[in-house]
Amino acid sequence: MFKQPNIIRSKLDQIGRHFNTHRIKRALLSLSEAISDCISAINRAEKLGNQEYLDGVVDEETYYIEEFLGIAFVVCQTDITYIVSKIKSLHKYCKESYRVELTVTDGKKESIMKLGSKLLRQIPYTLVQVIDAFANYFKHREEWDISWDNLPASAQKTVKILRAVGVSPFSTGNFRMVSKKLGNKNFDNPIIFSDIIQDWRQNLHDKYEEELKMKGLL
């Protein structure tokens, strides 16, 4: 069988060693600095000893912390979307060019996000699925009915993850809550979210590389 390992290797490298995290981390660093500014404003207000003033500062600054964390999830989702698209492309190429079905995953987004990422403690969803769900939540939460009962099927997938993590439609601290669960306990280090994705990406790369070698395509 005639093989073009350069094409397959190139597709695999887009998932692995040629994957560029620099721009994403720069964006997250800016968000980290903005969140740190919010935390500093709260700390300064606490030192003044005026409870009414402090309450006003906390309300404003925690609002912005929530928004910045939500943006961080959306930024990270761009990497998730890119990785999923490259794996789908690899599946398609192997099937069309060699009539080989890859079986590491079924080539669909949910299956890909489930492989190579740890489960979040006490729930049946991976860290990557949680990041993706909270990005969707940030983008669409204003459009959703408060009860979440009449949403389309595509949104219900996200809602199931949100509810499993502990989200309430009425809470003003959902993004801080999940940030703690993902390891960003002080809220000012959203690069942790990107690190989670990079671990997942590398695991996916290694598992696909192993299967491609076993099937003689590398």
N, C-alpha and C positions, 0 to 999 in steps of 0.2 A: 504494500500500500504506500503510495506516494504521500509524503508528509511535508508540511510546511511549518516546522517547529518554530521558525522565526515569528510567524503570525501568532501562534498560540502563546509563545513565550512573551511576546509583546503585550498581549491581552492580560496574561497573568501578571506581568510586571506592573501594569496599571493598577492592579489590586495590591501589589507588594512593593518592591523596592523603588519603583518610580512614582509612588504615591506621594504627593506633596502636601504637607500639613502646615507649611509656613504661614500662608495667608490666613487660614482659619485661626491659628494660634495668635496671630497679630490682632485679629478682630476680638478674640476672647480676652486678650490682655487689656485692650481698651475698655472693655466691659468690666474687667476686674478692677481697673483703676477708678472707674465711675462708681462702682459699688463701695470701694474703699472710702471714697469721698463722702458717700452717704453715711457710712458707719462713723466716720470722723465727725460729721455734723451732729449725729446723735450723741456721741461721747462729749462733745463740747457743750451741748445743751444740758446734759446731765450735771456737769460741773457747776452750772449756774444756780442750781437749787430751786428753780422756779418750775413747779409741776405743770402748771397750765401751759407755759411756754414749751416745756419738754414734750407734753402730749401732742402739741401741734407739730413740732419738729419730727417726732416719731411717725406720726400719721403720714406726713409728706415724704420723708426719706424711705420708709418701708414700702410705700407705693412705688417709688422709683427702683428700689432694690428688686421688687417683684417683676417690674417691667424689664429691667436689665437681665435678670435671670431667664425670663421668657425669651428674650432676644437671643441669649446664649444658646438655648435649646434649638432655636430655629437655625442659627449659624451652624451648629453641629449637625443638624438634619441635612444640610447641603452635602456633607461628607457621606452620610448614610445613603442618600439618594444616588450619589456618584458611584459608590461601591456596588450597590445593588444593580445599577444599570450596567456596570462593567461585567458583573457575573452573569447577568442575563445575556449579554452579548457573547460571552464565552460559551454558554450553553448553546445558543443559536448557531454559532460558528461550528462547533464540534458536530452538531446534529446535521447541519446542511452540508458541510464539507466532507465529513467522514462517516456520517450516519451513526455516530456514537452518542448515546444518551448519558450525560453525566448524572451521577446519583448522590453526590455529596449532599446536595439539596435538590429540591424539585425545580429550582430556578425561579421560584416566586418569592416576592418580598418577605412574606411572613416566615417562610422556611429559612431564608437567608439570615434574617435577623435573629432567629432562634439558635443558629449554629455558631459556636465559637465565642459566645458571650455568656457570662455567668448569670444565673438567676438572681434577681433581687430578693433579699432575704424575706422568707415567709410568703412569697407570691409566685405564681407559675409563669412569670414573664421575665425575659432577660433584661439586663441593663440597657442594651441598645433599643429594645422594644419600648422601654420606659422613656428614654430620651426622645425617641421618635413620637411617641404619644403626647408628651408634654409640649413638643414643638407644634403639633397639630392643635392641641388645646389652646396654646397662646394665639395661634393664627385665627381660630374660628370661635373662640369662646363667646364673643359678643353676638354671634349669629345664632347661637344655640338657645333653644327654649330652656328656661330655668330648670324645669323638671327633668330634662334630658330623656323623656320617655317617648318622644315622637320624632327622634332624629333618624335619618336614613341609615341603612345597614353599614355603610362605610364609616360613619361617625360612631356607630355603636361599638365597633371594634376598639376605637380609641377610648370610649367611655368605660368599657370593661376593664381596661388597664388602669385608667384613672381611679376608678372605684376600688380596685384591688390595692392600689398604692395608698389610698386613704383620702382622696380628693373630695371636697364638698363644693357644690356649685356656689354656695354662699360664703365660702371662706375667702379672706383677703391674704392668706399666707400659703397658698398651695405650692407656689414655686420654691419658697423657702423650705417648706416641709420636705419636698422631694429632693431638694439639693442636699439636705442633711443625710437623707437615706442613700444618696449616691456618693457621699464622702466629702461634699463641699460644706462642712459644718459651720464655717464662719461666713459663708456666702460669697466671699471675695476671691474665690479661686475656681472659676468656671472652666479653666483649662483641664480640670479633672474629668469633665465630661468628654473632652476630646481625647484624653488618654484612654478612656474606656473604649471609645470607638477605634482607636489605633490598635489596641490589644485584640479586639474582635476582627479587625481587618487582617492583621497578621495571621491570626488563627485560620481565617478563611483561606488566605493565600496558601498556607502550608497544607491544608487539607485538600484543596484543589490541585496543588502541585503533586501531591502524593497520588491522587487518583489518575491524573493525566499521565504520570509515569507508568503506573500499573497498566494502563490501557495502551501504552506504546505511542502516545501522542507527544511526549517530550523525550 
